[in-house]
Amino acid sequence: EMPSFASRHGVEDRLVLHEGDLLAPLAAHPDHGRLDAVLSNPPYIVEGDPTVEHGVLAHEPHAALFVAGDDPLEVAMRLARDARAALGPGGLLAIEVGAGSASAATSRLEALGYDDVAAVPDLAGIGRVVRGRRP
């Protein structure tokens, strides 16, 4: 069933939604290996992080915020690995990361073989999105 936001914005005829673990639902899709972009705001908070704002906790599901272990980049890097196969040549990967994780994330994207890797700052100047392109 199409979510109400799609009909509210008149885009239901232009959306195809897939539910599952990261890119797994697209593995058998004809466009797998030819995607133009993969954009994500995955969980990146380690349980017990004292800097999490109460307002965020009150309005977001736990699974959308917290990683299972102690690596805030665990989900993001799993997505980055999967995206290498899903993206077409030159395809863009952009992932939101927690404050303080941008440097580690860019290093890891480079290690995975992404080109044109960079951290994009948020309005406060903090690197919050890391991006790279599939060679």
N, C-alpha and C positions, 0 to 999 in steps of 0.2 A: 504494500500500500504506500502510495506517495505521501510524504510528509506534508503537513499543511503549508509550510513555508513555500513549497514549490507552486502550489496553486495560488497562494497569496501573491506571489510575484510573477505568475503567468509563465512559468518555465517548465511545467511538468512534461511537455512534449519534447523538451531538449535535455532531459535528465535520464540517466540510467543509473540506478543506485545498486551497489553490491555491498552486502554485509559479510564481514569475516575478519580474520586476523591479517592486518596490514594488507599486502597485495595478493594474498593467497586466492581470493575470489577471482582475480584477473588472470591467473596462471594459464587457464585454458581459453581465454578470450582471444579472438583473432587479432586484436591490437596489441597484445602482449609482445614486447620487444620493439614497439613502434610508438609508445606514448611520448607526447611532447613535453609533459611535465608531471612531476609528482610533488605535491605540496602537502605538508603535514604539520600539525601542532600535537605531537604525541605526548604521552605522560613523560615528565622529566623531574619530578620531585621525589627525593628520597624520604621515606617515612621518618617522621620525627624532626624534619627540617623546621627550625624555629622561625624562619623568615616568611613562611607561607601566610598570606593575608587571610584573616578570618572571613572576609567577604567572598573570597575565592572558594574556601572550604564550604561555605554555606550554599553556594549556587552551582557547584560542579560535582558530577559523580566522582567518587573516589578513584575508580578505574581510569578516569580521564586525566587524573593528576599525578598519581603515584606509580613509580616503577616498583617491581617486585623486590629487587635487591638493593645494593648500595652504589650502583653505577647509574647516575642520572642520564647517561647517554645510551643505556641498554636498548631501549625501544627504537630510538632514533638511528642507531647504527645497524640494527637488524633491518630496519626499513631501507637504509642506504644500501646494504648488501643486496636486498631483494630488488631494489629499484635499478641496479646496474643491468639486470636482465630485462626489466620491464620497459625501460626507456629506450627510445630510438637514439641513433647517433646525434649528439649535440643536445639531447633532451635535458631539461632542467630538473634538478632536485633542490628543493628548498624546505628546510625543517626548522621550526622554532625550537630553541633550546633555553635552558635556564640561565639566569644571570651567572656569569663566571664560567660557563661551559663552552663558550664560543671557540676559544683557542684550541682546546682539546678536540672539539668536534671538527674543526677545519683540518687539523693534523690527521685525524682518522679518515676523513673524506679523501684527503690526498693519498693516504696509505691504501685506500680502496681503489685508487686509480682515477678518481674524478679530476677533471680539468677545470680551470677557471674558478677555483675554490676561493671563497671569501666569506667573511662575517659581515652581516648587514646590521647596523645599529638601529635601536628603537629611538623613539623621540627623546629619551633621556641620554642617548649616546652609548647605551650598553649593547654590546653585540648580542642580538636575540635571535637572529635567523642566520643559519649557515646555508650556503648554496654551492652547488657545483654542477658541472655538466658532464654527461657521459661522453667519452671520447668518440 
